[in-house]
C-alpha cells in the first residue's frame, strides 16, 4: 500500500517537474528572437526609452522587483526577470540609462564611456545568446578587423610593437611568430586560457549551490580534484608567468588588458580570460554602445516593466524582520517610497552596504563581513577628443592601442600609485586608446565628417579628493588646470601614433574619478567597481561572494558578483537572476545552452 502511494507521488512529482520546466512555453526561446528592425536614429524617440524621467505615474503597479542601477548587470537581471514573468522597475540616478554602456553626444561628437569592444560574440556563444535573448534579437554587432589590438612597449628608439589577432588557431600562431623562442611559455599560457574558459562555470556554480556545500567542496579539496580552475583562480599572475619565461615583454602580453591591479596582485585566471575573450573575434555594437540599453529597456517594457532615470535611490527599505521591501527615491526635495518583494542592487557592494542600507543594518556583523571581503578599486581617467575629418583623412583605425613606457607592469603601477598629487600627471606609465567612430560602420551616418577618440588610464581618487564636495562643471580653475595636465600628456602621447589628429582637434573633455562618481555612481570613481585583486578570486572567496546577501530579498548584480567589464557584469546579472528569485532559476535553466 505505502509503496503504491510512494510510486504515485513520485510519478506526480516527476510529471509536475517536467511540466514546470519544459511543458510551459518558455520566454527564453528562439521564437522570442526577432529579425533586427530598422535602426532608430530619431533621438527624441530614443530618449523616450533611455531618458524617461522618474515620476510616480510611470511606476508599474504591483511590482515584483526593483533594480537599482541601469548598468549592463542591472539591465540583464531586470530583463531576465521580466521575461520570466516578473514586473520589474529599473531606477537610474543619471539622466540616461546604460551605465558604462551609455554614450554621450557633445558638439556633434559621440563618445562611448565604458564599452570599447566585446569578445565572445561568435555564433552560438553564451554571450551572443544572452544578448539575443535580452534584446529579443534587436542588437547587431560589427566584427572588427582580425588585428584588434596593438601593444607598444617603451618610448622613442626603444619602442617595441606587438599585435594581437583573433582566430581559434591564429591568435596563438601569431604570438609564436612574434616570440619564436617562447613556444613552451606561450603554449602553457594558452592551456591555462583553455582551462579558464571551459571551466569558469565551475566557479560560477559555487555561487549558486548552497553556501555550505560550496565551502565544503573547496575546503575539503574535492573542488581541486574536480578541476584545476579552482587552484588557478587563486594563483598570482606574476608568479605563474615567472615560471614560464623571463621575457618581460611577453609578461606584458599575458597581462596587457589592465584593470587597475598590478599582475602581482591579480589572478592568472582573470588575466587569461581577458585575453581569451577576444580569441574568436572582437566586436562593436552597430549604432553605438547606447543600442544595448535602448533595446534591453524595451524588452523590460514589453513585459510590463519600466526603466526610469533621474531617480537616485537614497535608501533600501528594510522591515523589522530584516527583509528588504522597497526603496526610497529622491524626487526634488522630497523622498518617495516604492515597494516590491525583491530589490536587486547593481550599484556596487560599497554603495549598497555602506550608503543605501539603514545605519542599524550597516553595522551588523554579517554585513561588515561581506564588505570586508572587498577593497576599493583604482579610479579611471578618460580623455574624450573630437576631430574634424573622417577616419581615412586622419589615419584612424578600429584597432585599439595599449601603450606602456616599460615592460615591468608591477613596478610601473606601484611607482605611479605611490606618486604625489603634483607628480602624477607627468609620470603616467600606461594608457589605452580606442576610436569608436572607426569601429561603428554607422558612425558617419549619425555624425558625418567627424571622428572621435577615447583615451583611458588609471588614477588615484585621492589625487582629486579635495574637489569632491564641489559641483560637476563648477569645480574651479585649479581643478581644470590639474586634470588638463593629465589630458595634455596623454593626448601628446597619442599624437606620436596619430600625428594628423593634433591639428584637427576641435573638442576635448576630461573625466576624472570625480566625474565617474557623478555620472556613473561609481564608488571613488572606480569604473570596474570593487578591486579585482587576488584575494577576491581564491575559491573560498568566490563561494562566499554571492548574489544573495545577509538582508533577505536583497540581491547583488553586476561586476562585484564575479568579474569586470561588460561581459563580466552581464554574467553577474545572469547569476543574480538565477539565484532562485521567486523561481526564476527554473526559467533561466530553459535557455542556458
C-alpha positions in Angstrom: 0.0 0.0 0.0 2.7 2.5 1.1 4.8 1.5 -1.9 1.9 2.3 -4.2 1.4 5.7 -2.5 5.1 6.5 -2.8 5.2 5.4 -6.5 2.1 7.5 -7.3 3.7 10.5 -5.5 6.9 10.0 -7.4 5.1 9.9 -10.8 3.1 13.1 -9.9 6.3 14.9 -8.7 8.3 13.9 -11.8 5.4 14.8 -14.1 4.9 18.2 -12.4 8.6 19.0 -12.5 8.8 18.1 -16.2 5.7 20.3 -17.0 7.1 23.2 -15.0 10.5 23.1 -16.7 9.5 22.0 -20.2 5.7 21.9 -20.6 5.1 25.7 -20.4 6.1 27.9 -23.3 9.5 29.4 -22.4 10.0 33.1 -22.8 13.7 32.3 -23.4 13.4 30.6 -26.8 14.3 31.0 -30.4 10.8 32.2 -31.0 11.4 35.3 -28.8 14.3 36.4 -31.1 13.0 38.5 -33.9 15.0 39.7 -37.0 16.5 43.1 -36.3 14.3 46.1 -37.1 15.4 49.3 -38.7 17.8 51.4 -36.7 16.2 54.2 -34.8 18.1 57.4 -35.4 15.4 59.8 -34.1 16.9 61.0 -30.9 13.6 62.1 -29.5 12.2 58.6 -29.9 15.3 57.1 -28.4 15.1 59.4 -25.4 11.6 58.2 -24.6 13.2 54.8 -23.9 16.6 55.6 -22.4 15.9 59.0 -20.9 12.5 58.6 -19.4 12.4 60.7 -16.3 11.1 59.4 -13.0 7.6 60.2 -11.8 5.2 58.0 -9.7 2.7 57.7 -12.5 5.3 55.9 -14.6 6.0 53.3 -11.9 4.2 50.0 -12.9 1.6 48.7 -10.5 2.2 45.5 -8.4 5.9 45.5 -8.7 7.8 42.3 -8.1 11.4 43.6 -8.5 13.2 46.9 -8.1 16.6 47.1 -9.7 19.0 49.9 -8.6 21.2 51.0 -11.4 20.8 50.5 -15.2 24.3 49.3 -16.0 24.5 46.1 -18.0 24.4 44.0 -14.8 21.2 45.7 -13.7 19.5 45.6 -17.1 20.5 41.9 -17.6 19.0 40.9 -14.3 15.9 43.1 -14.9 15.2 41.8 -18.4 15.8 38.2 -17.5 13.4 38.5 -14.5 10.9 40.4 -16.7 10.9 37.7 -19.3 10.4 35.2 -16.5 7.1 36.9 -15.6 8.2 39.4 -13.0 7.1 43.0 -13.0 10.4 45.0 -13.0 11.3 48.6 -12.4 14.9 49.8 -13.1 15.9 53.0 -11.4 18.9 55.1 -12.7 20.4 58.1 -10.9 21.9 59.5 -14.1 19.8 61.2 -16.9 20.4 58.3 -19.3 20.1 54.5 -18.9 23.0 52.2 -19.6 25.8 52.8 -17.0 29.1 52.1 -18.7 27.1 51.2 -21.9 25.8 54.7 -22.4 27.2 57.2 -24.9 27.2 60.9 -24.7 27.0 63.4 -27.6 28.6 66.8 -27.4 29.3 69.3 -30.2 28.3 66.7 -32.7 30.7 64.0 -31.3 29.5 60.7 -29.8 31.7 59.0 -27.2 31.5 55.6 -25.6 32.3 55.9 -21.9 32.9 52.2 -20.9 32.2 49.8 -23.7 35.1 49.9 -26.2 34.9 46.4 -27.7 33.4 43.0 -26.8 34.5 39.5 -27.5 32.9 36.0 -27.5 30.0 37.1 -29.7 30.6 34.5 -32.3 27.6 32.4 -33.4 26.0 30.2 -30.6 28.3 31.6 -27.9 26.7 32.1 -24.5 27.3 35.8 -24.6 25.7 36.1 -28.1 22.7 34.0 -27.0 22.4 36.2 -23.9 22.4 39.4 -25.9 19.9 37.9 -28.4 17.5 37.0 -25.6 17.9 40.2 -23.6 17.3 42.3 -26.7 15.0 39.8 -28.4 17.3 39.7 -31.4 17.5 43.5 -32.0 21.2 44.0 -31.2 23.6 43.8 -34.1 27.4 43.7 -33.8 30.1 44.7 -36.2 33.1 42.3 -36.1 36.3 44.3 -36.0 39.5 43.7 -38.0 41.3 40.4 -37.2 44.1 42.6 -35.9 42.2 44.0 -32.9 44.9 45.2 -30.5 48.4 46.8 -30.8 50.7 46.8 -27.8 53.6 49.2 -27.7 56.3 48.9 -25.0 58.9 51.6 -24.5 59.4 55.1 -25.9 61.3 56.5 -28.8 64.0 54.3 -30.3 63.4 51.8 -27.5 59.8 51.2 -28.6 58.7 47.7 -29.5 55.4 46.9 -31.1 53.4 43.7 -30.9 50.0 42.8 -32.3 47.1 40.6 -31.2 44.9 38.9 -33.8 41.7 36.9 -33.3 41.1 33.4 -34.6 40.7 30.0 -33.0 44.2 29.0 -34.0 45.6 32.2 -35.4 45.9 34.0 -32.0 48.5 31.6 -30.7 50.2 31.1 -34.0 50.6 34.9 -34.4 52.0 35.3 -30.9 54.5 32.5 -31.6 55.7 34.3 -34.7 56.5 37.4 -32.6 58.1 35.4 -29.8 59.7 32.4 -31.7 61.9 31.4 -28.7 59.0 31.2 -26.3 56.9 28.3 -27.6 56.7 26.4 -24.3 55.6 29.6 -22.4 53.0 30.6 -24.9 51.6 27.0 -25.2 51.3 26.7 -21.5 49.6 30.1 -21.2 47.1 29.1 -23.9 46.4 25.9 -22.0 45.6 28.0 -18.9 43.3 30.1 -21.1 41.6 27.0 -22.3 41.0 25.6 -18.8 39.9 29.0 -17.6 37.4 29.5 -20.4 36.0 26.0 -20.3 35.7 25.6 -16.5 34.8 29.1 -15.3 31.2 27.9 -14.9 32.5 25.7 -12.1 33.4 28.9 -10.2 30.0 30.4 -11.0 28.4 27.2 -9.7 29.9 27.9 -6.3 27.7 31.0 -6.1 24.5 29.1 -7.0 24.6 25.9 -4.9 24.1 26.2 -1.1 26.9 28.1 0.6 27.8 25.3 3.0 28.1 22.8 0.1 30.4 25.2 -1.8 32.6 25.8 1.2 32.7 22.0 1.9 33.8 21.3 -1.7 36.5 24.0 -1.5 37.9 23.3 2.0 37.9 19.6 1.7 39.9 19.7 -1.5 37.2 18.0 -3.6 36.9 21.0 -5.8 40.6 20.9 -6.7 40.2 17.2 -7.7 37.4 18.1 -10.0 39.2 20.9 -11.9 42.5 22.9 -11.7 40.5 26.1 -12.3 39.8 26.3 -8.5 43.6 26.4 -7.8 44.4 28.6 -10.7 41.8 31.2 -9.7 43.8 31.9 -6.6 47.2 31.8 -8.4 49.1 35.1 -8.7 49.6 36.1 -12.4 53.2 37.4 -11.9 54.3 34.3 -10.0 53.0 32.0 -12.6 54.3 33.7 -15.7 57.7 34.0 -14.0 57.8 30.2 -14.1 57.1 30.2 -17.8 59.6 32.8 -19.1 62.0 35.6 -18.2 60.9 37.6 -21.2 59.3 40.8 -19.7 57.7 41.8 -23.0 55.9 38.5 -23.1 54.9 39.1 -19.5 53.1 42.2 -20.6 51.4 40.4 -23.5 49.9 38.0 -20.9 48.5 40.9 -18.8 48.2 43.9 -21.0 44.4 44.3 -20.6 44.9 46.3 -17.4 42.1 46.9 -15.0 43.8 48.8 -12.2 45.5 45.9 -10.5 49.2 45.0 -11.0 49.7 41.5 -12.3 51.4 40.7 -8.9 48.0 41.3 -7.2 45.8 39.7 -9.9 44.5 36.2 -10.7 46.0 34.3 -13.6 42.5 33.1 -14.4 41.1 36.6 -14.9 44.1 37.7 -17.0 43.8 34.6 -19.1 40.0 35.0 -19.5 40.5 38.6 -20.7 42.9 37.5 -23.5 40.7 34.5 -24.3 37.7 36.8 -24.5 38.8 38.1 -28.0 40.1 34.8 -29.3 37.1 34.3 -31.5 36.9 37.9 -32.6 36.3 41.5 -31.3 33.0 43.2 -31.9 31.3 46.6 -31.5 27.6 47.4 -31.4 26.2 48.7 -34.6 24.7 52.1 -33.9 26.9 52.6 -30.9 27.1 51.4 -27.3 23.8 53.0 -26.3 22.0 50.5 -28.5 22.5 47.9 -25.7 20.5 49.9 -23.2 17.9 51.0 -25.8 16.9 47.5 -26.7 17.2 45.8 -23.3 15.0 48.5 -21.8 12.4 47.9 -24.5 12.4 44.2 -23.6 11.7 45.2 -19.9 8.9 47.5 -21.1 7.4 44.9 -23.4 6.9 42.6 -20.3 5.2 45.2 -18.2 8.2 46.9 -16.5 9.9 50.2 -16.9 13.3 51.9 -16.6 13.3 55.5 -15.2 16.2 57.9 -15.0 16.9 60.9 -12.7 15.8 58.5 -10.0 18.5 58.5 -7.3 17.8 55.8 -4.7 18.6 57.2 -1.2 17.8 54.1 0.9 16.8 50.5 0.7 13.8 49.9 2.9 14.2 47.0 5.4 11.4 45.9 7.7 11.6 44.7 11.3 12.2 41.2 10.3 15.3 42.2 8.4 13.9 41.9 4.9 14.1 44.4 2.0 10.7 45.5 0.8 11.5 48.5 -1.5 13.4 51.8 -1.8 13.3 55.5 -1.2 13.8 57.7 -4.3 14.7 61.4 -4.1 12.3 63.5 -6.1 13.4 67.1 -5.8 13.5 67.9 -2.1 11.2 65.0 -1.2 11.6 61.3 -0.9 9.1 58.8 -2.2 8.8 55.1 -1.3 8.4 52.4 -3.9 7.7 48.9 -2.7 8.5 45.5 -4.2 9.1 42.0 -2.8 12.7 41.9 -4.2 15.4 44.5 -4.5 18.4 44.0 -6.8 21.3 46.4 -6.4 23.6 46.9 -9.4 25.3 50.0 -7.9 28.3 48.1 -6.3 28.8 46.4 -2.9 30.1 49.5 -1.2 27.3 51.8 -2.3 24.8 49.1 -1.4 26.0 48.1 2.1 27.6 51.4 3.2 25.3 54.0 1.8 21.9 52.6 0.9 21.1 50.3 3.8 19.7 51.8 7.0 22.5 52.6 9.5 21.4 49.9 12.0 21.7 47.3 9.3 25.1 48.5 8.0 26.8 47.8 11.4 25.6 44.2 11.6 28.4 41.6 11.6 27.4 39.7 8.5 27.1 42.9 6.5 30.6 44.0 7.7 31.9 40.6 6.8 30.7 40.9 3.2 32.1 44.5 2.9 35.5 43.5 4.3 35.9 40.8 1.6 36.3 43.7 -1.0 38.7 46.6 -1.4 38.1 49.9 -3.1 39.5 49.9 -6.7 41.5 52.5 -8.5 39.7 55.3 -10.3 39.7 55.8 -14.0 40.7 58.9 -16.0 39.4 59.4 -19.6 40.1 62.0 -22.3 37.4 62.4 -24.9 38.7 64.1 -28.1 36.7 65.1 -31.2 38.2 65.9 -34.6 37.1 67.4 -37.9 37.7 64.7 -40.5 36.9 61.1 -41.4 38.9 58.2 -40.1 40.5 57.9 -43.6 41.6 61.5 -43.5 43.1 61.3 -40.0 44.6 57.8 -40.3 42.4 56.4 -37.5 41.6 52.7 -37.3 39.3 50.3 -35.5 42.3 48.6 -33.8 42.9 49.5 -30.1 46.3 50.6 -28.8 47.8 49.7 -25.4 50.9 51.8 -24.6 53.4 51.1 -21.8 56.5 53.1 -21.0 58.3 50.0 -19.9 57.8 46.2 -19.6 57.6 46.0 -15.8 53.9 46.4 -15.1 54.2 45.7 -11.4 56.8 48.3 -10.7 55.2 50.8 -13.1 51.9 50.7 -11.4 53.4 50.6 -7.9 55.5 53.6 -8.6 52.7 55.5 -10.3 50.2 55.0 -7.5 52.8 56.0 -4.9 53.3 59.4 -6.6 52.2 62.6 -5.0 49.3 64.6 -6.5 51.8 67.1 -8.0 54.0 64.5 -9.7 51.3 62.1 -11.0 50.2 64.0 -14.2 53.8 64.0 -15.7 54.6 60.3 -15.0 51.7 58.3 -16.5 53.1 54.8 -17.2 50.4 53.3 -19.5 47.3 54.2 -21.4 44.6 52.7 -23.7 43.4 54.3 -27.0 40.1 53.5 -28.7 38.4 55.1 -31.6 34.6 54.4 -31.5 33.9 56.3 -34.7 36.2 54.0 -36.5 34.5 50.8 -35.2 30.9 51.6 -35.9 30.0 51.4 -39.6 27.0 53.7 -39.0 29.0 56.4 -37.1 29.3 58.6 -40.3 25.6 58.4 -40.8 24.9 59.9 -37.4 27.9 62.3 -37.3 29.2 62.8 -40.8 32.7 64.2 -41.3 33.6 63.8 -37.6 35.8 61.4 -35.7 36.5 60.7 -32.1 39.0 59.1 -29.7 38.8 58.0 -26.1 42.0 57.6 -24.0 41.9 55.8 -20.7 44.3 55.3 -17.8 44.0 54.6 -14.1 44.2 57.2 -11.4 44.0 57.5 -7.7 40.9 59.0 -6.2 43.0 60.8 -3.6 44.6 63.0 -6.3 41.2 64.6 -6.9 39.6 64.2 -3.5 40.0 67.9 -2.4 37.3 68.8 -5.0 34.9 66.0 -4.1 32.4 68.4 -2.5 32.2 70.7 -5.5 29.5 70.6 -8.2 30.2 69.0 -11.6 31.4 71.6 -14.2 31.8 74.0 -11.3 34.9 72.7 -9.6 37.1 75.8 -10.3 40.2 76.7 -12.3 42.7 74.8 -10.2 40.8 71.5 -10.8 40.6 72.3 -14.5 44.3 73.0 -14.8 45.2 69.9 -12.8 43.1 67.5 -14.9 44.3 69.1 -18.1 47.9 68.3 -17.2 46.9 64.6 -17.3 45.0 65.2 -20.5 47.8 67.0 -22.3 50.4 64.3 -21.5 48.0 61.6 -22.6 47.0 63.3 -25.8 50.5 64.2 -26.8 51.5 60.6 -26.3 48.6 59.6 -28.6 49.8 62.1 -31.2 53.0 60.1 -31.6 50.9 57.4 -33.1 48.4 59.6 -35.0 50.2 62.8 -35.9 47.3 64.1 -38.1 44.9 64.5 -35.1 46.8 67.3 -33.4 45.8 70.0 -35.9 42.2 68.6 -36.3 41.3 68.7 -32.6 38.1 70.8 -32.1 36.7 69.3 -28.9 38.2 67.8 -25.8 36.6 66.9 -22.5 38.1 65.0 -19.5 36.5 62.6 -17.0 38.3 62.2 -13.7 37.3 59.8 -10.8 35.0 62.6 -9.6 33.3 62.6 -13.0 32.7 58.9 -12.7 31.2 59.3 -9.3 28.8 61.9 -10.5 27.6 60.3 -13.8 28.1 56.6 -13.1 27.6 56.5 -9.4 31.0 54.7 -9.3 32.4 54.5 -5.8 35.6 56.6 -5.7 35.4 56.8 -9.5 36.2 53.1 -10.0 34.6 52.1 -13.3 35.4 48.4 -12.6 33.7 48.6 -9.2 35.4 46.7 -6.3 39.1 45.9 -6.8 39.8 42.7 -8.8 42.6 41.6 -6.6 43.9 38.1 -6.0 42.2 37.6 -2.6 38.9 38.1 -4.2 39.4 35.1 -6.6 40.5 32.4 -4.2 37.9 29.7 -4.5 36.7 30.2 -0.9 36.2 33.9 -1.5 34.4 33.2 -4.8 32.0 30.9 -2.9 31.3 33.5 -0.2 30.8 36.4 -2.6 27.3 35.6 -3.8 24.3 37.4 -5.3 22.2 36.8 -2.2 23.0 39.0 0.8 22.5 38.9 4.6 19.4 41.0 4.0 16.5 38.9 2.9 15.1 39.7 -0.5 18.2 41.9 -1.3 20.5 40.7 -4.1 23.7 42.0 -5.7 24.2 42.1 -9.5 27.0 43.3 -11.9 30.8 43.4 -11.7 31.0 42.8 -8.0 29.4 39.3 -8.4 32.2 37.8 -10.5 34.4 39.9 -12.7 34.8 43.3 -14.5 33.9 44.6 -17.9 30.7 44.3 -20.0 30.8 40.5 -20.2 31.6 40.2 -16.5 28.8 42.5 -15.4 26.4 40.8 -17.8 27.2 37.4 -16.3 26.8 38.9 -12.9 23.3 39.8 -13.9 22.6 36.3 -15.2 23.9 34.8 -11.9 21.7 37.2 -10.0 18.6 36.3 -11.9 19.4 32.6 -11.5 19.7 32.9 -7.7 16.2 31.4 -7.3 14.5 34.8 -7.1 10.9 33.6 -6.8 11.6 30.6 -9.1 13.5 32.4 -11.8 16.3 29.8 -11.7 14.0 27.3 -13.3 13.1 29.6 -16.1 16.7 30.5 -16.6 17.6 26.9 -17.0 15.4 26.7 -20.1 17.6 28.9 -22.2 21.1 28.0 -20.8 22.8 26.1 -23.7 
